Amino acid sequence: MQLAWKVEAGSNVKLRDYDPDYVDEHSDPALARAELEQLGKELGELQELLAAAHHHSLLVVLQGMDTSGKADTIHQVLSRVNPQGCEVRSFKVPTSRELDHDFLWRVHRVTPGRGVIGIFNRSHYEDVLVVRVHNLVPQEAWSRRYAAINDFERLLAQNDMIILKLYLHMSYEEQEKRLLAQQKNQADAWKVTTADWAERKYWDDYLQAYEEALSRCSTDEAPWYIVPANQRWYRNLLVARTLVSTLRPYKDEWEAQLVERGERELLLLAQLGHLEQSGNRKNKSSK
């Protein structure tokens, strides 16, 4: 089964080596929709176990160029997840309060707690992407952030957070098609801004920034995956497959924890019942 392309730790990523139009020969849109439905059900079951076991949390980081489909991926892939156990966070331009702290402060305070799925639509990686491309801080400052990010994610993983980072890989030509299509569609025209077009002139700079982030910040505990995103249906399928395959190995552990917890509760109930019966006998004998 084809998954998103995993970036092995220590890799030197060149995005030109990854085809954003890639579709494996065994997939087509109709089969993908059916499989996505089944994966959605399994993801919902895995989320229920994650929440009930209350030992791990899951953080899903979504990054990609404008119109690569971050919000749509969340909608399409996670539609069967219980919203009570899922938090979606977006990171815009930092507020003055956020700028008064280190760059990870605003991110750390909204990471998911145990039993919860957290989804970041953009993330702390903006501080080595847009900040770098637009020279918002000196190179000396943003270049130190890769190590800080790795330390931060290691800390999260050491505290039982499962981390999955997905880069939605779209071509320059496909982005133009999507922007033009949005402009022509009155229902979607509100999504387009002048900034979307202005940012396109920095495309190569963003690719270079992404390549360094993917290369330097894909670790065993917090790997990056590259998702071919030109074909929306295939993007959704690979994201769902990668999510489910990441969580499946924990299923037996979570079920075992729940069985153990159930046995403890049954023992306590049995002891409580014994005490109640003893109390009833004493009351009867005193009469």
Secondary structure, DSSP 8 states (H G I E B T S, - for coil): ----EEE-TT----GGGS-TT---TT--HHHHHHHHHHHHHHHHHHHHHHHHH-S-EEEEEEEESTTS-HHHHHHHHSTTS-GGGEEEEE--S--HHHHTS-TTHHHHTTS--TT-EEEEES-GGGGGTHHHHTTSS-HHHHHTHHHHHHHHHHHHHHTTEEEEEEEEE--HHHHHHHHHHHHH-TTTGGG--HHHHHHGGGHHHHHHHHHHHHHHS--SSS-EEEEE-SSHHHHHHHHHHHHHHHHGGGHHHHHHHHHHHHHHHHHHHHHHHHHHHHHHHHHHHH-
